[in-house]
Amino acid sequence: MKVVILGSTGMIGKGVLLECLADNNVEKVLAISRKPVNVGHDKLKVIIHDNFFDFSALKDQLKPYDTCLFCLGISSVGLSEDRYREITYDIALNFASTFVAASPGSVFCYISGAGTDGSEKGGSMWARIKGRTENALMNLPFRNSYMFRPGYIQPLKGVRPTGTVLRTMYIVFKPLYLLLKPFGNAVTDTVSLGRAMINAALKGYDKKILGVRDINILART
């Protein structure tokens, strides 16, 4: 596998990046980021790219890669619907369209979220836009595309949430994660999410939309 990752400076993306770097099935990793990734590894290449609404200049550099793990995302809190759509839908589709044109037959894995509205008609703004994004990505001519809908994600291997408020929240909720983890369908962690994305790209899965239980099963496959 030759993997492209977006969102590698965030909690989820960094966790996924670490799993890719540790996996012998992953030959190369390209991280596309607005800022330095601050992870060093022989098989990691980082491209600093400022304009996430236009990736056309990177098309030739994307051609050697066969898998995208798209971990870029933002909370909808405090954002207008138009702005959240720009950041969530427009960026994902701009990159995915460029990637599939550069690398036909590739696999695309997208971090969505529990509660996403695939009908695009519900009352929750963020859920409608996430659903619209998922649907558009699944309609692109990838060999396979998988939509991951995690709920609570516990950071592991030294990965830390960005921002003081989020770090405090994860400290507070860690006991709940340990309590719920044995049930397999309520919570997951950055290691399991990274393993599940890699395994989906390598081996496939019988569902295109994966909830928490699917993620934890696929992580062990």
Order of alpha helices (4+ residues) and beta strands (2+ residues): beta-alpha-beta-beta-alpha-beta-alpha-alpha-beta-alpha-beta-beta-alpha-beta-alpha-beta-alpha
